[in-house]
Amino acid sequence: MAIELEKVLDKAWADKPLAEILAAPVAALKGVTDKDGELLHEAFGVRTVADFGQLKFARWAHALVALSQTTKV
C-alpha cells in the first residue's frame, strides 16, 4: 500500500521515520489540531498516531464502510 505522507501529515512530520510518526501526537496528522488531540485523549485515551489508528471505534467504523462497499445496502 502506497501513501503520500505529505498529504496526510503536517509538513514537519512528512520526512520522519515511520516509528517516529506512529509515536507522534495525533496533531501530526494533517487537519488534526492540538485541541482535537486533547479531546481525543479525554474521550478515548488517544495520545499518538498509533493509538488513533488502533482505536477500536475507528476500526469498527472502517470495517462497516468496507462491508458496505461489498454488499448491497
N, C-alpha and C positions, 0 to 999 in steps of 0.2 A: 504494500500500500504506500503510495507516494503522497506526501503532504508538503505544501509550500509553507514553511514555517513563518515567513514574513507576512503571510496572510492571516495567520491565526494567533500570532504572538505580538506583543508590543516590540517595537524596534530593538530595545535594549536586550531582549531575550532571544531574538531570532538566530543568533550565531553561537549560542551556548550549547554545550553537550546535552544530550537527552536526559541524563541523570540529573543534571542541574535544573533543567526545565521542569521535570517532574517534582522536584523538591521546592520549586519556586512558589511564591504565594499566587493564589488564583488570579490576582490582578495582573499577572504576567500575560494572561490571555487578552487578546485584543477585544476591547469593548467592556471588559470587566474592571470596575473601579475598585479602589481601596475600600470604599464604603460597601460595595457589593460583597467584597471578601469578608468584611466584618459581619455582614448579615448572614452570609453562608456559614460562617463559623458559629454564630449564635443559634441559627436554626438547625444545622446539621452536623456541626463539629468539623466542617471542612476548613482546612488551612492551606493545603497545597494543590497544585495542578493534579497530582496523583490522587489525592483524596477526592477531588471533584470528579475525576474520571471513574473512580471506583464507587461513587455514591450509588447505593442500591436503587434509589428512586429514579435517578437519571438512566441507569441501566435498564430498569423496567420500562420506562417510557420509550427508550430507544428500541427495545425488543418489540414493543407494541407497534411502533411505527413500521419497523421492518416486517412484522407479521401482516400489517395492513397492506403492504405493498405486494404481498404474495397471495393474498386472499381477496375475495370479493366482499366489500364492506356493505 
